Amino acid sequence: MNETRLQRHVRSPGRGLAFMLLGIPATLAGLWFITVISMITSFIGVLLFPSATMLMRTQLDAYRTRINKWTNVKIERPYLPEPPEEPGLNGIVKRFVRLLTDPATWRDYLWVVADPVVVIFTAALPGLLILYGLWGYALATFAGGMIGHYGGSDWYTWIHIDGGYDRDPERIASTVVVATVCIAAGFAIAPKMMAVYGRWGKVILGPTRKSELALRVRHLTETRSEAVDASAAELRRIERDLHDGAQARLVAMGMTLGAIEHLLDKDPEKARFLLAETRASSAKALHELRDLVRGIHPPVLADRGIGDAVKALALDHPLKTEVTADLPARPEPPVESAAYFAVSEILTNAAKHSGASRVWVDLRYENGMLRITVTDDGRGGATMEGGTGLRGIERRIGTFDGVLALSSPVGGPTIVTMELPCALSSPKTSPS
């Protein structure tokens, strides 16, 4: 859920301090890692190295998760995909070498060493300023007098805290002013400091060029396999629909026409009756073929583009559906088709499972992305695993490097957002 500007200013200082506290387990994991490195000359170091590396990766995944959630910077896991584990000594040595030579391993260690310093001057700085301001208020109200009473001496910026502090209104007022400035500055700079920290995280914790390419190859391999499976399933569906529907009717029509041929002279009345049945069967077969064609690639999608095609879906939908389309031109046909069927399935899910009365569909093209948002006013509680088909939609658009995000708190509303990178290939043929 998007935060308001005020919410970011209020929440960012605490999040920055949380990043600083994350450094404690990360530093311990880093110490264990470097201890194992020192033992590599013995075989025990080789045995322990993979587990020490995985422990460090687990700790740094916590950073990636929070940076992705709390900043506008998105960081992917940079680790090279691991092949199937080989048994025996040879497998142990190969895995050790693979992890040792993975650049991400050493970038993780660099983070563990450098981040405790960097975080203090970036993400945690606003929170520390606020805490320092609160300490100033404490000094001005009671702590300063206690320090002086027990013979202590301290400094708050340039303000001396000693035995006469609680009897000096000027120093107390200066303390309050400095404390207020610290707190105000902490809240004011917090989002910017979080953004700086996010960029630092992307530089160190993000994928290198080598791992980026390897991850890209793995993603393309997975999506290609899923696309092939989906295509095979679609072909089987088309074959089944033809076999059970139009083909069966056409065979029956052929047999009926054969019977009519023999009855024309003997029983014209019955032949006329069979001809009427055959005409009705031909109409049904034509209707089934049209439905089948619509399921493969709807004519309205081919002729008028996805904006009007989704509006046509809305007209036939049982719920009241509003469609807003702001597309300066048409996306490429494969992307259009994937987006259309994804929207169609989401609308079907909304009608079956959401308990909604209204649905809103918004299509627009921004920054090289076809962005589609489907919102319903139902009871919410949808998940990616609950048999809703959203995981299948995610796989469908994943073939085009598309992403799907779901927001569905209990009580609603449910918001499904899809983004598909694409170029606009031809001007739209009708206003949207």
SULRAJO-V167457 format. One record per backbone hydrogen bond with DSSP energy under -1.0 kcal/mol. CO is the residue of the C=O (numbers start at 1). NH is the residue of the N-H. E is the energy in kcal/mol with one decimal. If there is no record, write none. Layout:
co	nh	e
CO	NH	E
CO	NH	E
This chain:
co	nh	e
4	8	-2.0
5	9	-2.0
6	10	-2.2
7	11	-2.8
8	12	-2.2
11	15	-1.9
12	16	-2.5
13	17	-2.0
14	18	-1.9
15	19	-2.0
16	20	-1.7
17	21	-2.3
18	22	-1.9
21	24	-1.7
22	26	-1.7
23	27	-2.5
24	28	-2.0
25	29	-2.3
26	30	-2.3
27	31	-2.5
28	32	-2.2
29	33	-2.2
30	34	-2.5
31	35	-1.9
32	36	-2.2
33	37	-2.2
34	38	-1.7
36	39	-1.3
37	40	-1.7
39	42	-1.7
39	45	-1.2
42	45	-1.2
43	47	-2.0
44	48	-2.2
45	49	-1.8
48	52	-2.3
49	53	-2.5
50	54	-2.5
51	55	-2.1
52	56	-1.9
53	57	-2.3
54	58	-2.3
55	59	-1.9
56	60	-2.1
57	61	-2.0
58	62	-1.0
60	64	-2.2
61	65	-2.8
62	66	-1.9
63	67	-2.9
64	68	-2.7
65	69	-1.6
66	70	-3.0
67	71	-1.8
88	92	-1.7
89	93	-2.4
90	94	-2.3
91	95	-2.3
92	96	-2.1
93	97	-2.5
94	98	-2.4
95	99	-2.5
96	100	-2.4
97	101	-2.1
102	105	-1.6
103	107	-2.0
104	108	-2.2
105	109	-1.5
106	110	-2.2
107	111	-2.1
108	112	-2.2
109	113	-2.1
110	114	-2.8
111	115	-3.1
114	117	-1.3
114	118	-2.1
115	119	-3.2
117	121	-1.0
119	124	-2.7
124	128	-2.5
125	129	-2.5
126	130	-2.2
127	131	-2.4
128	132	-2.4
129	133	-2.3
130	134	-2.5
131	135	-2.1
132	136	-1.7
133	137	-1.9
134	138	-2.1
135	139	-2.3
136	140	-2.4
137	141	-1.7
138	142	-2.6
138	143	-2.9
139	144	-1.2
142	146	-1.7
143	147	-2.5
144	148	-2.3
145	149	-2.6
146	150	-2.0
147	152	-3.0
148	151	-1.6
154	161	-3.7
156	159	-2.6
159	156	-3.0
161	154	-2.3
162	165	-1.5
164	167	-1.1
165	168	-1.9
168	172	-2.0
169	173	-2.8
170	174	-2.3
171	175	-2.2
172	176	-2.2
173	177	-2.4
174	178	-2.6
175	179	-2.6
176	180	-2.5
177	181	-2.3
178	182	-2.4
179	183	-2.3
180	184	-2.7
181	185	-2.8
182	186	-2.3
183	187	-2.2
184	188	-2.2
185	189	-2.4
189	193	-2.5
190	194	-2.2
191	195	-2.1
192	196	-2.3
193	197	-2.3
194	198	-2.4
195	199	-2.1
196	200	-2.1
197	201	-2.6
198	202	-2.2
199	203	-2.0
200	204	-1.9
201	205	-3.0
202	206	-1.0
208	212	-2.7
209	213	-2.1
210	214	-2.1
211	215	-3.0
212	216	-2.2
213	217	-2.5
214	218	-2.2
215	219	-2.6
216	220	-2.7
217	221	-2.4
218	222	-2.5
219	223	-2.9
220	224	-2.5
221	225	-2.2
222	226	-2.5
223	227	-2.6
224	228	-2.5
225	229	-2.4
226	230	-2.8
227	231	-2.6
228	232	-2.6
229	233	-2.5
230	234	-2.3
231	235	-2.5
232	236	-2.2
233	237	-2.2
234	238	-2.6
235	239	-2.7
236	240	-2.6
237	241	-2.8
238	242	-2.6
239	243	-2.6
240	244	-3.0
241	245	-1.8
242	247	-2.8
245	249	-2.1
246	250	-2.7
247	251	-2.4
248	252	-2.3
249	253	-2.6
250	254	-2.2
251	255	-2.2
252	256	-2.5
253	257	-2.7
254	258	-1.8
255	259	-2.0
256	260	-2.6
257	261	-2.1
258	262	-1.2
259	263	-1.4
260	264	-1.3
263	267	-2.4
267	271	-2.1
268	272	-2.6
269	273	-1.9
270	274	-2.4
271	275	-2.2
272	276	-1.9
273	277	-1.9
274	278	-2.5
275	279	-2.4
276	280	-2.1
277	281	-2.5
278	282	-2.4
279	283	-1.9
280	284	-2.1
281	285	-2.6
282	286	-2.4
283	287	-2.3
284	288	-2.5
285	289	-2.4
286	290	-2.3
287	291	-2.3
288	292	-2.3
289	293	-2.5
290	294	-2.5
291	295	-2.0
292	296	-1.3
293	297	-3.1
298	302	-1.8
299	303	-2.8
300	304	-2.5
301	305	-1.2
305	309	-2.0
306	310	-2.7
307	311	-1.6
308	312	-2.1
309	313	-1.8
310	314	-2.3
311	315	-1.7
312	316	-1.2
320	359	-2.4
322	361	-3.1
324	363	-3.3
326	365	-1.3
330	425	-2.8
330	426	-1.1
332	336	-2.6
333	337	-2.6
334	338	-2.3
335	339	-2.8
336	340	-2.6
337	341	-2.3
338	342	-1.8
339	343	-2.5
340	344	-2.5
341	345	-2.1
342	346	-2.2
343	347	-2.7
344	348	-2.0
345	349	-2.5
346	350	-2.4
347	351	-2.1
348	352	-2.0
349	353	-3.2
350	354	-1.1
354	379	-2.5
357	320	-1.4
358	377	-1.5
359	322	-2.6
360	375	-2.9
361	324	-3.0
362	373	-2.5
363	326	-3.1
364	371	-3.0
366	369	-1.7
368	422	-2.0
369	366	-2.4
370	420	-2.1
371	364	-2.2
372	418	-3.1
373	362	-2.7
374	416	-2.8
375	360	-3.1
376	414	-1.5
379	411	-3.5
389	393	-2.0
390	394	-2.5
391	395	-2.1
392	396	-2.3
393	397	-2.6
394	398	-1.6
397	400	-1.4
397	402	-2.7
398	401	-1.9
403	419	-2.2
405	417	-2.8
407	415	-3.2
408	381	-1.4
409	412	-2.6
414	376	-2.1
415	407	-2.5
416	374	-2.8
417	405	-2.9
418	372	-2.8
419	403	-2.2
420	370	-3.0
426	330	-4.3
